[in-house]
Amino acid sequence: HTLDGTMVEVLGIVNVTRDSFSDGGRYLAPQAAIAHARRLVQDGADLIDLGAEATHPRAEPVSAEEEIARLVPVIEALKRDGTRISVDTYKPQVMRRVLELGVEMINDVTALRDPESVALLRDADVRVVIMHARHAPGSPLARAEVLDSEAARRALAWLTAADPPYISARAFAEDPTYAIAS
């Protein structure tokens, strides 16, 4: 716990991708991703964050269907273990499918830019992590920036100010990490 009593959780990251900047595709195969996630949980991770599309500037875009195909077997196995799961996606079709599987958190690098994502998450009982990307992942102009400044305050204010709010402020979690901006 922090000094103000809020709980800090450790998020273990598993990239189910061909072109992750950190592991170069070591966990693309479902069994490899599952085994890695289980090791992370054994080592103390409170949640596992699964991403099936790399979002660094030189990443190849992945279709929603491919993301779902990569994620579903991993989520199903980990849920049988009782593992809490976050999914890193900006596509509403992917969000919809993983919510059906019972994930606990959605991590969107586009700060819920797609109105369909906002509508979908509005009534979902999940936590939401938002980060702002200046351009779509995989675009030649892609550069991510941390959503911890005025942009963060504006996004959170917009999402929570409507009556009723687009998404409850209590659903949000902070991500203190930096995005890739190379």
C-alpha positions in Angstrom: 0.0 0.0 0.0 1.0 3.6 -0.6 1.2 6.2 2.2 -2.3 7.3 1.4 -3.7 3.8 1.7 -4.2 3.0 -1.9 -3.1 -0.4 -3.1 -0.3 -0.9 -5.5 -0.5 -3.8 -7.8 2.3 -5.4 -9.9 1.3 -6.0 -13.5 3.2 -8.8 -15.4 3.4 -8.1 -19.1 3.1 -10.8 -21.7 3.4 -9.8 -25.3 1.6 -12.3 -27.6 3.2 -10.7 -30.6 5.7 -11.3 -33.4 7.4 -7.9 -33.1 7.5 -6.8 -29.5 10.3 -4.5 -28.7 11.1 -6.3 -25.4 11.0 -10.0 -26.2 11.0 -10.3 -30.0 8.1 -12.7 -30.3 9.2 -15.3 -27.7 5.6 -15.6 -26.4 3.6 -15.7 -29.7 2.7 -19.4 -29.3 -0.1 -19.8 -26.8 1.7 -22.3 -24.6 4.8 -20.1 -24.4 2.6 -17.1 -23.4 0.7 -19.2 -20.8 3.9 -20.6 -19.3 5.5 -17.1 -19.1 2.3 -15.6 -17.5 2.3 -18.4 -14.9 5.9 -17.7 -14.0 5.1 -14.0 -13.6 2.3 -14.9 -11.2 4.6 -17.2 -9.3 7.1 -14.4 -9.0 4.4 -12.1 -7.5 2.5 -10.4 -10.3 -1.1 -9.5 -9.2 -2.4 -9.2 -12.7 -1.2 -10.3 -16.2 -1.4 -7.7 -19.0 -1.8 -9.4 -22.3 -1.1 -7.6 -25.6 -1.5 -9.2 -29.0 -0.5 -6.2 -31.1 2.8 -4.3 -30.6 2.3 -0.6 -30.6 5.8 0.7 -31.0 6.3 3.1 -34.1 7.6 0.4 -36.4 5.1 -2.3 -35.4 3.0 -4.1 -38.0 -0.7 -3.5 -37.6 -2.7 -6.6 -36.6 -6.4 -7.2 -37.4 -9.0 -7.5 -34.6 -9.5 -11.2 -35.7 -5.8 -11.9 -35.3 -5.6 -10.2 -31.9 -8.6 -12.3 -30.7 -7.1 -15.5 -32.1 -3.9 -14.8 -30.2 -5.6 -13.8 -26.9 -8.5 -16.3 -26.4 -6.5 -19.5 -25.7 -4.2 -17.6 -23.3 -7.0 -15.9 -21.5 -9.0 -19.2 -21.2 -6.1 -21.1 -19.7 -5.1 -18.3 -17.3 -8.7 -17.8 -16.2 -8.9 -21.5 -15.3 -6.0 -20.8 -13.0 -7.8 -17.9 -11.4 -5.4 -15.3 -12.8 -6.6 -11.7 -13.0 -6.1 -10.4 -16.5 -5.7 -7.0 -18.2 -5.8 -6.8 -22.0 -3.9 -4.1 -23.9 -6.0 -3.3 -27.0 -7.6 -0.2 -28.6 -10.0 -2.1 -30.8 -13.7 -2.4 -29.6 -14.1 -5.8 -31.2 -11.3 -7.2 -29.2 -12.5 -5.5 -26.0 -16.0 -7.0 -26.5 -14.6 -10.5 -26.9 -12.2 -10.4 -24.0 -14.8 -8.9 -21.7 -17.0 -11.9 -22.5 -14.1 -14.0 -21.2 -14.0 -12.1 -17.9 -10.9 -9.9 -18.0 -10.6 -7.4 -15.2 -9.0 -4.5 -17.0 -8.7 -2.9 -20.4 -5.5 -1.0 -21.2 -6.1 1.3 -24.2 -3.0 3.2 -25.7 -5.3 5.5 -27.7 -7.1 6.9 -24.6 -10.4 5.5 -25.7 -10.3 7.5 -29.0 -12.9 5.2 -30.5 -16.5 6.2 -29.3 -17.5 2.5 -29.6 -14.9 1.6 -27.0 -16.3 4.3 -24.6 -19.8 3.0 -25.1 -18.7 -0.6 -24.6 -16.7 0.1 -21.4 -19.3 2.5 -20.0 -21.4 -0.4 -18.5 -18.6 -2.9 -18.2 -17.5 -3.8 -14.7 -13.7 -3.4 -15.5 -10.9 -1.1 -14.7 -9.6 1.1 -17.5 -6.0 2.3 -18.2 -5.7 5.0 -20.8 -2.6 6.3 -22.5 -2.5 8.9 -25.2 -0.9 8.1 -28.6 -0.6 10.9 -31.1 -1.2 8.6 -34.1 -2.5 5.1 -34.6 -0.2 2.3 -33.6 1.9 1.1 -36.5 1.6 4.4 -38.5 4.8 6.0 -39.7 4.0 9.0 -37.5 3.3 7.0 -34.4 4.9 8.5 -31.3 3.4 7.8 -27.9 3.4 10.2 -25.0 2.6 9.5 -21.4 -0.8 10.5 -20.4 0.1 12.1 -17.1 -0.2 15.8 -17.7 -2.8 18.2 -19.0 -3.8 15.7 -21.6 -4.6 13.1 -18.9 -6.7 15.6 -16.9 -8.7 16.6 -20.0 -9.3 13.0 -21.1 -10.4 11.9 -17.6 -12.6 15.0 -17.2 -14.3 14.3 -20.5 -14.9 10.7 -19.7 -16.3 11.3 -16.3 -18.1 14.7 -16.6 -21.1 13.7 -18.7 -24.4 13.1 -16.8 -24.3 10.1 -16.5 -20.5 9.9 -16.9 -19.2 8.0 -19.9 -17.1 6.0 -17.5 -16.9 6.2 -13.8 -13.8 7.8 -12.4 -13.3 4.9 -10.0 -12.8 2.6 -12.9 -9.5 4.2 -13.9 -6.0 3.1 -12.8 -2.8 5.0 -13.2 0.0 3.8 -15.4 3.3 5.4 -14.3 5.3 3.9 -17.2 6.6 5.7 -20.2 5.5 4.7 -23.7 7.9 4.2 -26.6 8.5 7.4 -28.5 11.4 6.4 -30.8 
